[in-house]
């Protein structure tokens, strides 16, 4: 049986933020690979909310928004082309809501994401094993939503190309993973012909600054069980601060540092079925909401091999 | 491996999607102004405030044969011999037109300042102070009425100053430097228009002065723009320094008349005070209607409650009350009101993507140039194609912006006279896809502004009349789509705006420019 190699990254950063687009899949951010011909797919539900946010560097609340929350229903999948080359996708449906004020929540399909994950190097080192993994991702809006109604927008509309370098070290049942990502974001088009950032722009096109992110995860990983502490940081490379008492804008300088906990647990025989879950909270930010959220999902592994192989529990690390 | 190639090619496509980030901004694509006519007789057009074109004297210029003039020509040559690419860009930018560029600068200042102040710790709201513009909350809060007034004073002052400038241009008939001296290069299209006093410097002088009143905290930015503008004309070979100095002095003098009017137009008292706010609410209750209540938290006093009493441009206050003021809105207890409320709820529940697009296209809310600014942007794009002279540009923008300010006054008069509640106040299920303005519902400001703008613009460019009417209708309905206005607000607002625009047409027909 193919190992269920799901790890929930749970980013859907939209929730922690006004809207930071990011990869949203279970395995684009961890050091685990699906085996050849295994296809893992499943739904994920997430919820997050914030009451305080950073207006530039100033932390504040907004009585005319109250608590801004977002719910997500995401379908994700991961297929092993080979043991060292995986492809993944994710497609979330998102719904936003403010508990106070009059602004209407929005809902819809957000961004369709694809990743290619390649384990480029794996070698015993000391008493453990070091792997080096490269991940390239691309996402684009899956519906005609608007990014120009923050914080109620469901996404930021840009097409994103991400390149991630990752190192994973496992020693016995314990591991550590660190990765760095550069996200190239395309410009977006909004529903008006002029807008003000720190100056006037006469176009419906908004220049979106690129972004960088860093992710560290440490914990237990054995027999399909994962329990890990996670810390990540998203830094927008450019952009501008929300001015005093203004509303957020898609090309703001949105930064966030979050910490959380993530687990995966196989619940049935042969470990074809697993539950995943996590909680994340924002500890520092700029032009984003101080969000806390959780995700939970169930994933199922199908063996798409041309001919049935005998189940194997061997664990590749 | 083949799969890898497929993957790589997908990413190549993806990269090409996202590679070019440079924006193409429409206003930077405008060509150099090349007027179809110099409007050489514009010196006799009817000014707005000036008693006549000679109210402020412009001294006769020195002859082009004097050493003084020759030295000024050499200043141009000196600039042109060491042209930097930045100087070329500056010349190109300003060549699109002085009136156009300063109108854009105004729009930018409005957008920068169009943010409501954050509350005090005790739940009251601070009021921006013109005497201390850089302290929080910065002065001004350039909301739509403030913006309409700012555009109107600036545009009307530019117009009057240019009428005077044109008078002296024709009188003194000093040729442009590139016509006096063939070795001076003109970096912009040549014109037969006399260059003394400089029309560009006249505009820069007007704006530097008027904006001291309207945007007192942005002086550094404004003065830099004015200096750059004047220098661009010398570098371009279009003006010598004495053309510039005479124009600037004229502009500043004319601006003073407008500043004096502005100080006495009652806008300074438009915020009102607690006694007035309470009185307006009590009057509404006494009529048996449900009064407007601020839905902001903490409750914010209604925006500029006395703006309806500000001095109008195109008609007097009696005319406003007797012939323009909208009829009362449907009573809050009437069946029509209930039906219209239900319609708003319906839009709030079921909005198409196209309707959302319309709501956002016309929203012109926080941190934008406001609806009057949007109509200036629309006008500017069309005027660019008309090849108007600077004085005609100013005249047309003055007509537009006097209409827009008067529309604001008419609308605000109705808002606080009727004090009609917003849909979301009457039905808390109603959620909006645009910010809920903090003032009464009836009539819709967008509709009143748009009705006025479309009417006068249709007179100025008749071939665009149908397009302007469609835009006004769409802007008006956008507020219903946004779930912040009833249909009556939109329809009656448009009608009142159309009436305001008609008064602007009356003026246009008799100002000597047609």
Interface residues (C-beta under 8 A of the other chain):
Chain A: X63 X64 X81 X85 X87 X100 X101 X102 X103 X104 X105 X114 X116 X136 X138 X140 X144 X146 X148 X149 X158 X159 X160 X161 X184 X185 X186 X187 X190 X191 X192 X193 X194 X195 X196 X199 X200 X201 X202 X203 X205 X207 X208 X243 X244 X245 X246 X247
Chain B: X3 X4 X7 X10 X11 X14 X15 X17 X18 X21 X22 X23 X24 X25 X26 X27 X28 X104 X107 X108 X111 X112 X115 X116 X117 X118 X136 X137 X295 X296 X297 X298 X348 X353 X356 X357 X360 X361 X363 X364 X366 X367 X368 X369 X374 X377 X424 X430 X431 X432 X433 X435 X436 X483
